[in-house]
Amino acid sequence: MIMRAPHICKAVLTALVAVGASVSAPLAAQEIAPARQAVDASTPSALSVTIYRDPSRREGQEMNKDWPRGFAMISETRTVTLPAGQSTIRFEGVAEGMVGVSAIVTGLPGGTIEKNRNAELLSPAALVNGALGNRVTITRTNPVTGEAAAEEAIVRTRADGGLVLQTSQGYEAVRCAGLPEKLTFDRIPTGLSAKPVFSINTRDASGGTYQVVLTYLAWGFDWQANYVATLQEGGKTDAKGRFKLGLVSWLTLLNDNNQSFNDAELLVIAGSLNIVSDFDALSEEPVAAPMRLTCYPFGSTAAGTPINYPPPPPPPPPSPGFAAESDSIVVTGRRVEKQSLAMASPVAVMEAVEEQLGDLKLYRVPERVDVSAQGLKQIAFLNRQDVEASYLYRATCGFMVTRQGVTNPGFSAADMLLVTKNEDERGLGVALPQGGMAVFEPSSFGPQLVADLDMRDYAKDQDIELEMGQSNQVFARCVPAPGPVTEANMRKWFPMRAALTNANPHDVRVRIDLGESGEWEVQMRGVETRVKDGRLVGEVTVSANSERAFNWRIRSTG
C-alpha cells in the first residue's frame, strides 16, 4: 500500500493538470482577444427635429420657459468608419435631455450589441478626478517678482471639498494662498467629453465606412402657435355684417437643451398625445460637476487678510443670436424686439405644409432652420390676407338666469364673438393649432390692439368662434316668467320675453342662450332653435339702430 501511494499521487496530479489546462484555455483565449476599439462618428450631415408640445399644457396656458415638458424626436445622419471586429461607436453632441432607451441606430451591418449613455461631462471637477495620482502642471505667479513659474505636481485628492497637490516643496492646497494659479492637464481622461455622448457596441467582420441614422427622443422642448389678426379697411362690414381680415401665424419653438440643432428639417405635431412614460425621469441628464475649493481663512476679521485678491473678471458678452433679455426672440437667425410681433404683413413668410398623422396634425417647415440651444425661435408658418369673418353677439336668457334677473331687470351688454368657418371659401381651410391671438384694427395712429384671445385647436371645416369680450353697441334684457316657481309647476310652460338693442349702423346677428339641452324644452315662434356645444340656442337678426323684442315658452324636462 505504501509503495503504490506515489502512483496514486501521480495520477491525481495528472488529472489536476488536465483540468487546469481545460480551465485556463478559454481564459488565455480571452486574454488574447483583441480589445474593442473606440470610433467617433462624424458630426451630423443631416438633421431632423420633430417637436411635440407639452401634453399637459391647457388652452391659454403659456409655455414654461424654465421647465418645458414637451419633447422632440431627433434624427441624425452620420458617417462612421469601423475596423474589423468589435468596436464602440461614440455619437458626440446628442441632446442632454436624450432618452437613451428610445435610441435606435440603423445602417450598421452588425446591428447594436449594447447601448450606453455617458453620465459625466468634461468639467474642472471631472478633470481633477480623472487625473488622480497622475502628473499635472501648475503655474503660479511669484508675489515678489510678478513672474509666472511652472512646475510638475501630482494630484493627491479628488475635487469634492479641496484640491491637494504633491510638489517638490511637499503637499500644498491649491488656491489657498490667494495667488493666481493655473492647472494644465496634458490629456483628457478617458470617457470625458465637453458634449453629451451616446455610444453603442457593434461588430463588423470586414470593417468599412457606413452612413448610419441615430434616432431618439429628447426631453426639454415645447412649441405653441401665436396668431396676429388685422381687420382690413378698419373692420368695415358689408350689408350682411361680414368683413375681411389678414391672419398671420407664428410657430414659437422652445429648446431648453444646451445643444443647438443647426440647419435642421423642422416638423411640429399638434393634437392631444397620450403619454404614459416619464421622459423627465428617463432622460438622465449628464452632469458637469463643479470644483469646490475649501480653504482655511488667513488673518482675522479685525486685522483683515494680508492678501489682496484680484477682482473677478467681467462676465463674458452674450453670444450672437441669443438675447440677454429674457423676453427677446430670435426670428430665423435675427434678433427682433417683442413689438415686431404686431406686424400685420411680414416681409417674407415660410408657410408650413400640413400633413395628417393619424388623428394628429403634422406641420412641415419647408426650409431648414436652426433650433438654437437655450432659446426661443419664431417661424411664420401661415399667411392669409382675405379671411372672411363676422361678429356674432351672445345673450344669456336661460330660465334660471332670467329668474335671477328679477332684482336687476335692466339691459346687460352682450358678449361679442369673432366668428368664421375654417374652409377654403372663407379664406382658410387649414388645421389651426391652439395658441394666443392678438387682434389689431387699423387707425390714424397705426394698428391698435382690440383683443387678446386664446384659441383652441380647430380642424378643417370647423366653426371658429373666439370671444372678444363684451359689446358696447349691443345689449339684451331678459324678462322673467311671472308668478312663483315651485317644483310642482316646473313642468308647466312659462312665458318668457327678451328685448335686444343694436346701436351699430348695420344689422347684427344675436345668439340667445336658452339653457342646457336635455333639461329644458323651448317653443320660440319664428325662430329656429338648435343645440350648440351642449346648449339650447336660437339666433335672431336685429336691424341697425333698432330694438327687437320677442317671446317664447320654456318648461323643465324633469
PyMOL commands that set and color helices and strands:
alter all, ss='L'
color gray80, all
select helices_A, chain A and resi 5-32+124-130+232-235+279-283+338-342+399-407+424-426
alter helices_A, ss='H'
color red, helices_A
select strands_A, chain A and resi 37-40+46-52+70-82+85-92+98-106+114-117+135-141+148-155+160-161+164-167+170-173+181-184+197-204+208-231+242-255+261-270+292-293+329-331+334-336+353-357+360-364+369-371+375-396+412-421+435-441+448-455+463-479+494-502+508-516+520-523+529-532+535-542+546-556
alter strands_A, ss='S'
color yellow, strands_A
deselect
rebuild
show_as cartoon
